[in-house]
Amino acid sequence: MNLKADRKRVFSGVQPSGSLHIGNYLGAIKNFVGLQDDYDSVYCIVDLHAITVWQDPAELKENILEVAAAYIASGIDPRKATIFVQSQIPAHAELAWILNCTARIGWLNRITQFKEKAGKNREKASVGLYAYPNLMASDILLYHSHLVPVGDDQKQHLELTRDIAQKFNNDFSASGGKDFFPIPEPMILSAGSRVMSLRDGQKKMSKSDPSSMTRIELIDTDDQINRKIMKATSDAMLLPEKVDDLEVRPEAKNLITIYSAFADETLEKVVARFKGKQFSRFKKELAEVVVENMGPIRDEFIRLKADKSFIVKVLDEGRERAAEKSTPVISEVKLIVGLG
Ligand code: AQP
């Protein structure tokens, strides 16, 4: 059986867990677009991940379609890339169970995202939230993926995926597992790989933050973008003279990083342009560059959201293509493990 893709394969996903924001866009989706011409690109809507924390069922259904619309509005072409819903391919959950038996508890205990998301109430967190990284490993390995474009927050999960793949290959080397899973490489682009909250430069911009003032959402109007940026937390000083000065000024660093990512300019260039200026002046220009980039994506996103039959068709076709790619892998995994 030939499990090898003709081209190297890229896999990534976004959770339909709320309104997407510029962190998701800059840290992940924007990079997906650039890869679709050169790689066999598989972009998933990871709804099984989303339910590791409670989701309103009606909203979840809508959010799934919204992530698909956001992918396409951002420039992912469904004729080039496979766009599909994770729960529609049961092999994700099947392989995740097998990998639950490969991964070690000690490995999961080190995952910082679980600690952050579970917070003080760890005993009350779902088992799914704890085992989340194993499901993510399953998503990636099920497609024999080589590259995984993600934001900086997912780096540790990627390292775990590599450990799981290596252990699986070793554990089953005698029954066909040797080199079975390619060891995937993370792809973390520095500009925009960690966009912080507009209200707290130490906290990641996140869909689940209760305040929408902390993030710029894909759906935001130009006015909302302007207002959120003008009200973003800054500090009492003028803009810094050197990039190094940003290290102790998290809010300034965040706003300058966002500018640099959207304007596609280095931090050095942005700092040189605005050094010694007032935040109010800089924020005005920042809002302009964000509106210029996100405005057309928002308009297309709204248009696509209203065209449900098109989105459903894209997802149906994506499911078929994802099944074609993943069925031989899960069948082979079962043979290797001795199941069935
Ligand atoms: N703030 C961010 N900066 C850069 N990249 C980010 N990503 C998320 N937040 C930022 C990247 O977006 C992709 C999809 O993320 P996800 O949907 O899997 O969930 P998440 O990482 O947990 O993101 P959120 O927005 O914070 O969602 P909630 O609040 O639901 O947990 C990933 O590649 C991620 O790195």
Residues whose N, C-alpha, C, O or C-beta is under 5 A from the ligand:
A	BS01	AQP	G13 V14 Q15 S17 G23 N24 G27 A28 P149 V150 G151 D152 D153 Q154 G192 S193 R194 V195 M196 K204 M205 S206 K207 S208 D209
